[in-house]
Amino acid sequence: MPELPEVETVRKGLEKLLNNFYITKIDVLKERSIASIGGSKTFIQNIENSYLGNWERRGKYLIGSLNTINKNSKGFLVVHLRMTGQFKLINKQTLPCTHTRVRFFEKSGKELRFIDIRNFGQMWYVPYKKSIKDIVSGIKRLGPEPFSQDFNSCYLEKYLKHKKRSIKSALLDQSTVAGIGNIYADETLFDAGINPKTESRNLKKDDLNRLCRSLLKILKISIGEGGTTFSDFRDLEGINGNYGGQAWVYRRGGKRCRKCETKILREKICGRSTHWCPNCQK
Ligand SMILES: [Zn+2]
């Protein structure tokens, strides 16, 4: 599943490649992809004849601004890629594959195509006068962005103080911190030397300081690599990221730890495969 670094890579691609993309026509091939009220009908009516402007990211959500021809705001196009959603910019018309869900056409013949094998990806139209949080309830529940000032060890100490759940499970919860999934949770906990099963409330201030530092460090490295090699993630030009080559524990169950040679363990924690080194992570 795309996590913060992958979604950030997609955001950069959308902004770079869709400069002045004027949507003249939209085809929704799968109604389920449209999550906003009024379904595809309202979605198409409001987004056709708009320019795509800036793209922002909040957690794993992409937020595109929609503008009129005079560059006045018309609202937003919000997208969550979920498991397998991906955008492709098509310059020369080709027939859509069976996993194509939504097609945005530009007058010059270019197409922004949304392909989603598992079909869990979602899109919302948010009118200009509405708040994004009111239309996309998942955004309302998001915790702080890892790179924001609100995310620090004091915040975590307060937030996790009474929580019995494991720190792995807390990191996966988008209301603790936005944008983290399985890969970066495992890699961060390794870097910070924290056992993923540790009860969140038992982490000391020192642990939380290391956890924050490690999370930012791992995310920065991965963003620099254009996201991960794992999963089906591709950027708009079909290129896979390169983070996986340097993973310390993720998907390395049974292999030797790159630091201490101990066998990496793999076990499900709250339903998700978790990888850690029992020697480096106490
Ligand atoms: Zn180790």
Boltz pocket constraint, residues with backbone or C-beta under 6 A from the ligand:
constraints:
  - pocket:
      binder: B
      contacts: [[A, 257], [A, 258], [A, 259], [A, 260], [A, 261], [A, 262], [A, 277], [A, 278], [A, 279], [A, 280], [A, 281]]
      max_distance: 6.0
